Amino acid sequence: MTANAEEATDAATSTTQAVVGVGSMVMSDDGVGYHAIEALRERSTPAATLTHAGTTAFLALEAMSGADRAIVVDALALDADPGTVREFRLDKPSEESPEVTMHDFSFSDALAVGSSAYDLPEEVLLAGIVPETMTPGVGLSEAVEDALPELVSRIERRLATDT
C-alpha cells in the first residue's frame, strides 16, 4: 500500500469528534461548559472541534453536525454534592440522565427534532459538574472550579478512546 493510500484509509476510518460547551457564562456555575472548552483549548486537546454554544440548542446541534461523536459539556442538575463530575449518554438516555435545558429548547427535544435537519453523531455524551450556584456572575464556585480539571481529563480520555 502506498503512503497516500494509507493516509486515505486512516482518514476514512478516523473518528471526527466535537466538544460543545453549553450554558451561560454569566450565570456562575452554569458557565462550566464555557470554562471546560477554554481549558481544553489551553491543553491542546486531541483532534476535536471545540465550540461554545451558549444557551442555544440549535447552535449546539450545528456544532456537532457531521461529527461521529459529540460531547456536550454543561452544569448538571442532579441530586449530588456540588462539584460532582458525571457522564451520561444522550443518544441512549437512562432514567438517571439529567435533562439538559437550554434557554430556547430542551436539548433532548432538539436532538429529536434536529435529526432531520442536521447530520447528528451516533454517539452523544453529556459530561458535566453539579453546580453550587447559578446566580449572576462570571466566575465558578470553588467546588466547581476544583472539579474542572477532573472534568477536562475525563473529556480528554473520551476523545482518545475509540468508543
Backbone as a ProteinNet text record, in pm:
[ID]
protein_1_A
[PRIMARY]
MTANAEEATDAATSTTQAVVGVGSMVMSDDGVGYHAIEALRERSTPAATLTHAGTTAFLALEAMSGADRAIVVDALALDADPGTVREFRLDKPSEESPEVTMHDFSFSDALAVGSSAYDLPEEVLLAGIVPETMTPGVGLSEAVEDALPELVSRIERRLATDT
[TERTIARY]
86.2	0	90.7	55	134.5	104	192.9	172.2	41	9	-116.6	-237.5	-229.5	-340	-357.8	-246	-255.3	-318.5	-278.5	-336.6	-485.5	-525.8	-667.8	-745.9	-688	-754.1	-767.1	-659	-664.1	-768.7	-775.5	-873	-1014.7	-1034.7	-1168.5	-1214.4	-1119.2	-1157.9	-1144.4	-1088.5	-1073.3	-1208.7	-1221.2	-1344.8	-1337.6	-1438.8	-1445.4	-1525.2	-1476.5	-1536.3	-1560.1	-1664.3	-1697.1	-1722.2	-1669.7	-1699.5	-1770.5	-1889.1	-1974	-2006.1	-1957.1	-1989	-2118.9	-2210.3	-2338	-2357.1	-2447.3	-2476.1	-2438.9	-2473.9	-2450	-2327.1	-2226.5	-2103.9	-2120.7	-2236.7	-2261.3	-2355.6	-2373.7	-2457.5	-2377.4	-2260.6	-2173.8	-2148.5	-2188.2	-2155.8	-2223.6	-2325.6	-2387.4	-2287.7	-2181.8	-2077.8	-1970.4	-1990.5	-1887	-1854.7	-1950.5	-1924.4	-1826.2	-1844.5	-1752.9	-1612.3	-1602.3	-1471.2	-1402.7	-1478.5	-1419.4	-1363.4	-1436.7	-1387.5	-1257.8	-1252.7	-1130.4	-1013.5	-1038.8	-932.8	-884	-976.2	-937.4	-852.2	-886.1	-806.7	-664.9	-652.2	-520.7	-435.5	-498.2	-426	-399.8	-426.1	-404.3	-471.2	-599.6	-680.9	-669.8	-676.4	-673.5	-779.1	-758.9	-841.6	-990.9	-1040.5	-1183.1	-1212.6	-1332.9	-1379.8	-1432.8	-1387.1	-1428.6	-1512.8	-1636.5	-1730	-1804.5	-1824.8	-1914.2	-2051.2	-2153.1	-2287.6	-2375.7	-2325.8	-2406.3	-2534.1	-2644.8	-2773.6	-2867.6	-2810.5	-2891.8	-2876.2	-2981	-2975.4	-2938.5	-2994.1	-2967.5	-2826.3	-2764.6	-2623.1	-2538	-2576.9	-2507.7	-2521.2	-2640.1	-2660.1	-2575.3	-2571.1	-2489.1	-2341.9	-2295.8	-2155.1	-2117.8	-2212.3	-2181.2	-2222.4	-2288.5	-2332.6	-2212.6	-2220.3	-2114.6	-2011	-2012.2	-1917.3	-1966.9	-1872.9	-1909.4	-1948.4	-1886.9	-1911.5	-1912.3	-2001.5	-2006.1	-2012.3	-1949.1	-1956.5	-2012.2	-2126	-2189.3	-2146.2	-2099.3	-2049.3	-2139.9	-2190.8	-2288.4	-2286.7	-2350.7	-2380.2	-2491.9	-2479.5	-2573.8	-2668.4	-2797.9	-2899.2	-2923.8	-2840.8	-2850.9	-2859.7	-2915.8	-2918.6	-2786	-2682.3	-2549.1	-2476.4	-2364.3	-2287.6	-2233.9	-2232.4	-2169.5	-2024.8	-1987.3	-1853.7	-1846.1	-1956.8	-1959.2	-1952.1	-1859.9	-1842.4	-1912	-1993.7	-2067.4	-2070.5	-2095.5	-2109.5	-2233.1	-2298.2	-2417.7	-2418.4	-2490.6	-2513.7	-2645.5	-2643.5	-2767	-2834.7	-2756.5	-2816.2	-2888	-2855.4	-2922.6	-2948.4	-3036.8	-3054.2	-3111.2	-3064.2	-3118.5	-3208.8	-3275.1	-3364.9	-3290	-3161.7	-3086.2	-3022.4	-3029.9	-2972.1	-3047.4	-2974.6	-3043.9	-3087.1	-3189	-3234.3	-3144.2	-3095.8	-3018	-3118.3	-3141.9	-3239.1	-3164.3	-3188.5	-3128.9	-3237.4	-3199.8	-3297.2	-3400.6	-3363.2	-3457.5	-3530.4	-3476.5	-3529.5	-3467.7	-3538.5	-3479.3	-3383	-3264	-3164.9	-3207.6	-3271.7	-3317.6	-3425.5	-3512	-3611.3	-3542.2	-3440.1	-3365.5	-3296.5	-3240.9	-3179	-3281.9	-3400.6	-3504.6	-3550.7	-3575.4	-3622.9	-3510.3	-3390.6	-3278.6	-3222.1	-3258.2	-3202.4	-3241.5	-3350.8	-3388.6	-3316.2	-3269.5	-3202.8	-3050.5	-2998	-2854.1	-2804.7	-2678.5	-2612.7	-2555.5	-2641.2	-2602.2	-2521.3	-2431.8	-2349.3	-2432.4	-2380.3	-2445.8	-2426.3	-2313.5	-2282.5	-2278.2	-2364.6	-2366.9	-2357.6	-2250.8	-2227.5	-2256	-2292.1	-2307.3	-2206.8	-2124.2	-2028.6	-2044	-2040	-2055.5	-2030.7	-2060	-2037.1	-2165.1	-2197.6	-2311.9	-2276.8	-2360.1	-2329.7	-2356.2	-2290.2	-2317.5	-2409.5	-2386.7	-2466.9	-2493.1	-2608.7	-2646.4	-2693	-2628.4	-2661.7	-2577.6	-2618.5	-2538	-2394.2	-2300.2	-2158.6	-2078.1	-1953.6	-1873.1	-1775.6	-1758.5	-1666.4	-1739.7	-1663.8	-1718.8	-1705.3	-1793.9	-1781.7	-1655.8	-1611.5	-1490.6	-1507	-1623.7	-1646.4	-1636.1	-1693.7	-1692	-1553.3	-1491	-1354.5	-1258.7	-1272.4	-1185.5	-1210	-1333.7	-1368.9	-1339.5	-1316.4	-1295.3	-1180.3	-1063.9	-956.6	-997.2	-1074.8	-1122.1	-1214.7	-1304.9	-1396.1	-1317.8	-1222	-1142	-1063.5	-1007.8	-934.7	-1025.9	-1146.6	-1242.5	-1276.3	-1296.3	-1327.5	-1210.5	-1089	-971.4	-960.2	-987.8	-983.6	-1089.7	-1209.1	-1315.1	-1274.5	-1212.2	-1169.2	-1059.5	-981.7	-869.9	-913	-1038.4	-1084.9	-1164.2	-1174.9	-1248.3	-1398.6	-1442.8	-1587.3	-1627.6
-117.2	0	123.3	222	343.9	433.7	529.7	623.2	699	738.1	810.8	723	595.4	502.9	481.4	470.4	455	578.2	697.1	819.9	826.8	785.9	787.3	689.7	570.7	472.1	525.8	585.7	642.6	752.7	838.3	947.1	892.9	785.3	728.3	661.2	607.9	536.6	620.2	740	821.8	875.5	892.2	941	1091.9	1161.1	1305.4	1330.2	1424.8	1448.3	1597	1625.4	1763.5	1769.8	1873.5	1901.7	2036.1	2037.3	2156.5	2199.3	2316.3	2371.9	2448.3	2417.5	2488.1	2552.5	2648.2	2718	2864.8	2938	3082.2	3114.4	3173.3	3206.2	3324.2	3387.7	3497.3	3455.4	3324.5	3272.2	3173.4	3217.3	3140.2	2999.8	2898.8	2759.8	2709.7	2778.9	2742.1	2760.5	2834.8	2857.1	2750.6	2638.7	2534.8	2482.8	2478.4	2435.2	2528.4	2657.9	2757.6	2737.8	2725.3	2710.7	2580.4	2474.2	2346.9	2358.8	2423.8	2442.3	2522.8	2628.2	2709.2	2627.9	2545.3	2460.7	2358.7	2302	2206.5	2275	2396.7	2471.6	2496.4	2526.7	2552	2425.4	2309.8	2183.7	2111.2	2173.1	2108.7	1971.5	1971.7	1850.5	1771.4	1636.9	1554.4	1600.7	1564.5	1610.8	1613.4	1732.5	1753.8	1899.6	1924.5	2061.1	2106.9	2221.7	2275.7	2400.6	2401.2	2509.6	2553.8	2684.3	2741.1	2756.3	2693.4	2706.9	2796.2	2839.6	2926.1	2857.4	2924.2	2871.5	2840.5	2820.2	2796	2650.8	2571.8	2428.5	2402.7	2479.4	2452	2492.9	2586.3	2616	2496.7	2432.6	2311.4	2200.7	2184.5	2082.5	2113.4	2239.3	2280.6	2248.9	2272.2	2249	2101.6	2013	1869.2	1802.6	1873.8	1817.4	1769.3	1647.8	1589.3	1512.8	1525.1	1451.4	1308.5	1219.1	1081.5	1070.9	1154.9	1154.3	1298.4	1326.4	1459.7	1446.2	1540.6	1550.7	1688.7	1690.7	1814.9	1836.9	1956.4	1987.2	2092.1	2061.7	2150.7	2132.8	2226.3	2210	2106.6	2014.4	1903.3	1919.8	1921.1	1931.3	1791.6	1753.9	1622.9	1639.8	1540.6	1539.6	1479.7	1562.7	1522.4	1644.9	1622.4	1733.8	1823.1	1954.9	2045.3	2001.6	2006	1964	1819.1	1745.8	1607.2	1605.1	1526.1	1513.2	1385	1395.6	1278.5	1281.3	1164.4	1148.9	1063.6	1093.7	1020.5	1009.7	910.9	900.1	969.9	1066.7	1134	1061.6	986.1	912.8	787.8	741.4	628	665.4	763	813.2	708.5	712.4	626.9	712.7	647.8	722.5	822.7	796.6	887.4	1003.3	1001.5	1109.8	1239.6	1346.1	1473.8	1536.8	1616.5	1691.1	1811.9	1830	1949.5	2051.2	2153.4	2254.7	2380.2	2417.8	2538.4	2646.2	2767.3	2875.5	2873.2	2818.3	2820.4	2687.9	2576.4	2445.3	2341.4	2236.4	2122	2054.2	2019.6	1962.7	1826.6	1743.4	1613.3	1632	1731.6	1762.1	1813	1897.5	1949	1835.8	1737.2	1621	1545.5	1525.1	1451.1	1526.7	1654.5	1735.7	1762.9	1786.1	1824.8	1715.3	1591.6	1480.7	1487.4	1554.7	1566.1	1681.4	1779.2	1894.9	1889	1810	1803.6	1660	1645	1514.9	1489.9	1443.4	1430.2	1303	1308.3	1191.9	1076.1	955.2	838	833.6	884.1	883.8	1027	1056.8	1188.5	1168	1220.8	1209.7	1343.2	1337.7	1455.9	1442.1	1542.3	1544.3	1677.5	1673.4	1798.7	1787.2	1896.1	1909.4	1961.2	1906.4	1955.7	2094.8	2195.2	2333.1	2356.7	2458.9	2505.6	2626.6	2711.7	2833.5	2864.1	2919.4	2958.9	3103.8	3184.6	3326	3406	3528.1	3608.4	3624.4	3601.1	3613.6	3542.8	3584.6	3526.3	3418.9	3402.9	3302.1	3177.5	3069.7	2944.5	2941	2868.7	2848.6	2766.3	2765.8	2691.2	2542.1	2485.9	2342.7	2306.1	2387.9	2360.1	2388.2	2495.9	2527.8	2413.4	2358.6	2247.9	2120.6	2100.9	1980.2	1992.9	2114.5	2137.2	2054.1	2043.3	1959.8	1813.1	1758	1620.7	1608.9	1704.5	1704.1	1709.4	1799.6	1814.6	1686.9	1625.2	1498.7	1387.6	1380.8	1279.6	1300.7	1425.6	1455.5	1415	1447.9	1410.2	1259.4	1185.6	1036.9	986	1044.7	1003.5	1030	1143.8	1178.6	1085.2	1030.4	943.5	797.9	763.8	625.6	608.8	485.9	455.4	446.2	417.7	406.8	485.2
0	0	0	-77.8	-85.1	34.2	58.6	169.3	152.3	28.8	5	31.7	-4.2	20.6	171	245.3	390.5	454.1	408.6	461.7	431.6	312.4	275.5	363	388.3	473.5	615.1	668.8	802.3	810.3	709.6	708.9	703.3	627.4	613.3	741.7	821.2	942	1068.1	1057.7	1177.5	1222.3	1351	1409.4	1423	1371	1391.8	1519.5	1597.8	1728.2	1750.1	1825.3	1860.9	2010.9	2074	2214	2215.7	2275.2	2271.9	2414.6	2451.8	2582.7	2575.6	2667.5	2671.3	2808.9	2814.2	2938.6	2926.9	3028.7	3030.2	3113.6	3049.6	3121.8	3217.1	3218.3	3311.9	3425.3	3441.1	3549.4	3635.6	3679.1	3768.1	3714.5	3790.3	3756.3	3629	3581.8	3454.3	3339.5	3363.3	3263.2	3259.2	3326.8	3330.3	3190	3099.5	2962	2893	2912.5	2856.3	2912.6	3043.1	3107.5	3067.2	3048.9	3005.4	2864.1	2774.3	2636.9	2638.7	2717.6	2725.7	2781.5	2882.1	2939.5	2837.1	2759.1	2655	2548.3	2512.9	2414.2	2466	2592.2	2651.5	2657	2665.3	2682.1	2550.7	2438.2	2307.8	2302.1	2318.7	2321.4	2191	2200.5	2078.1	1978	1855.3	1743.4	1775.3	1792.3	1815.4	1785.9	1739.4	1722.4	1857.4	1904.8	2034.4	2009.9	2062.7	2033.7	2158.6	2169.9	2270.8	2204.8	2259.9	2203.2	2288.6	2402.3	2487.9	2531.8	2513.8	2558.4	2441.9	2324.5	2205.5	2160.8	2177.9	2147	2001.4	1910.3	1769.2	1728.2	1798.8	1776.7	1820.2	1928.2	1973.1	1869	1811.4	1707.4	1584.8	1547	1432.4	1457.9	1580.1	1614.7	1607.9	1632.6	1630.4	1499.2	1411.4	1284.7	1203.1	1155.6	1074.9	1154.9	1286.7	1370.6	1393.8	1421.4	1456.7	1603.7	1686.2	1830.5	1878.7	1975.1	2035.3	2186	2251.6	2396.7	2428.3	2495.6	2539	2683.5	2713.7	2847.7	2910.2	3032	3094	3244.9	3314.2	3456	3466.1	3560.8	3570.9	3688.5	3662	3766.9	3824	3921.1	3984.6	4135.5	4200.7	4346.3	4394.2	4390.7	4432.1	4484	4550.7	4605.2	4494.5	4517.5	4420.3	4394.8	4267.4	4229.2	4183.9	4192.9	4146.4	3994.2	3939.7	3794.6	3750.7	3645.3	3594.6	3442.7	3384.6	3239.4	3210.8	3098.6	3056.7	2904.9	2853.3	2709.2	2679.1	2588.1	2547.6	2432	2353.3	2242.8	2292.1	2413.1	2476.6	2621.7	2645.1	2781.6	2876.4	2999	3104	3191.4	3285.5	3373.4	3459.4	3485.7	3571.1	3494.7	3361.8	3282.9	3308.9	3341.9	3365	3233.8	3240.2	3122.9	3104.3	2983.6	2950.9	2900.1	2979.8	2940.2	2897.2	2774.7	2720.2	2728.3	2709.6	2722.5	2610.5	2495.8	2384.5	2363.8	2414.1	2379.9	2471.8	2503	2572.3	2475.3	2521.7	2431.7	2377.5	2458.6	2409.1	2302.3	2319.8	2216	2089.7	2108.4	1993.5	1919	1991.5	1926.2	1842.3	1898.4	1826.4	1701.9	1715.7	1604.4	1504.3	1555.8	1471.2	1384.7	1412.3	1334	1186.8	1155.4	1014.8	944.3	1021.4	962.1	971.8	1066.3	1089.3	1077.1	1042.2	1038.5	1178.2	1268.6	1408.4	1433.1	1531.8	1563.7	1616.7	1594.4	1651.9	1802.6	1848.3	1991.3	2043	2140.4	2203.1	2354.3	2411.2	2554.4	2621.1	2747.2	2830.1	2943.1	2961.9	3072.2	3143.5	3274.5	3345.7	3493.7	3561.1	3704.6	3769.3	3885.2	3962	4014.9	3984.9	4026	4174.6	4226.2	4362.2	4357	4256.6	4244.7	4097.6	4071.1	3935.3	3936.6	4018.3	4029.2	3930.9	3898.5	3806.7	3856.4	3765.7	3796.6	3690.1	3668.6	3561.7	3610.3	3737.6	3788.9	3834.8	3850.4	3901.8	4053.6	4119.2	4263.3	4290.4	4412.8	4448.5	4419.7	4451.4	4429.7	4281.7	4195.9	4051.8	3994.4	4037.6	3992.5	4027.6	4148.5	4191.3	4110.4	4063.1	3987.6	3837.9	3789.6	3646.4	3587.9	3652.7	3594.9	3576.1	3669.4	3653.8	3533.3	3516.7	3402.6	3272	3263.4	3142.1	3113.5	3215.8	3197.1	3146.3	3199.9	3153.2	3005.5	2968.9	2828.7	2740.1	2780.6	2701.8	2687.9	2794.7	2786.5	2689	2693	2599.7	2456.1	2432.4	2297	2245.8	2336.8	2298.6	2279.4	2314.5	2300.4	2171.1	2127.3	2005.4	2027.2	2150.4	2175	2295.9
[MASK]
+++++++++++++++++++++++++++++++++++++++++++++++++++++++++++++++++++++++++++++++++++++++++++++++++++++++++++++++++++++++++++++++++++++++++++++++++++++++++++++++++++

